[in-house]
């Protein structure tokens, strides 16, 4: 015969901390023993503290917002692991749907892979901010007030002590007022908004309601940067770091912003600090392997992203720091960073591309060739990588292969003048004089009114090619 259990685990993203704390306070007031990761558990203690406490508690509450499941498509995402553990242990799972959450939203459905798809089958409870007290009463009387079998997985003494420490810390926090819950609501609206202007408007309202909201400052910085408002982005990142000096993601994002400004010294300092603070965790939001080709010869994650802490893997931070180091002339340091990025994430096309460029500049064409080929295997539609692969093949004497690479690059991005120039040189070496002249003419046409120091030289080259016909 089952009994009424009053042990609860709250699973949530840090950006939903106000909601999690409010639920903790309500349940604790009504006699529930609640585990709530209030201060943050070190990554090395995850297995002992977090997962043991999931197993040791009867009820598992998962706070669902538009941003909550954004990383759950990744197998090592910590929120995903908490949910999967609760499923495995057959806990009483109660999805709590906060502002704007719907299982039918495509971006949310895409994250519900594998066992997480089972979340749809559980009876969810809507928790509107304006009816928070009523929702909590319904949670206690209907969703948690059910007979369950005895829990057969008591937590170890270290896990129990950690739970007590978190409970003690959370119990000293001031009561969550409606303004903080409303701030979280506006944060989620901003996260779901499509346009930068809408994001800025909603994040600004979240900050007005809760000025000490570092994640809102970080995310508003992303929206400002997407509009080219670098000064505003830097100001917001400065404030996010002031509010939360251990905020690794904000340091990382400020490193990107400073790099875009040309402040290599500041960028390196921020990347160093981000890696020092949390070498195992970083949220960067997007997949750099799917980023658009920008036609440059170096590749970083040059748009900062909205934060859904924390995401395992610091590979992208090492990749970006490698770029900053290379720009400062620290070739050895850059190579070490690209190597570390690829050790952490072997399929990171951006790091392969950047390391290939480094090898090419060093004259190590065989290694450059291998890295360019692997980067293009992972991300085939990359005109700059194809152009640079062509340069590498030409340096190795494979003229026909180089021309084929330039052809593919031009098909993808026909507006880049340097690719025509490079193809012209390969065609001239292959004695395709007429076609080489046509490419050089196209090169001059695309340069247009630009100040082009080698225009006279290219014009002379065209005359020489015509003379060979």
ABEGO torsion letter per residue (X at the ends): XBBBBABBBBBBBAAAAAAAAAAAAAAAAAGBBBBBBAAEBBAAAAAAAAAAAAAABABBBBBBBAAAAAAAABAABAAAAAAAAAAAAGBBBBBBBBBGBBAABAAAAAABBEAAAAAAABBBBBBBAAAAAAAAAAAAAAAABBBBBBBABBBBAAAAAAAAAAAAAAAABBBBBAAAAAAAAAAAAAAABABAAAAAAAAAAAAAABABBAAAAAAAAAAAAAAGBAAAAAAAAAAAAAABAABAAAAAAAAAAAAAAGBAAAAAAAAAAAAAABAABBBAGBBAAABBBAGBABBBBABBBBBBOBBBEAAAAAAAAAAAAAAAGBAAAAAAAAAAAAAABAABAAAAAAAAAAAAAAGBAAAAAAAAAAAAAABABBAAAAAAAAAAAAAAGBAAAAAAAAAAAAAABAABAAAAAAAAAAAAAAGBAAAAAAAAAAAAAAAEABBBAAAAAAAAAAAAAAAAX
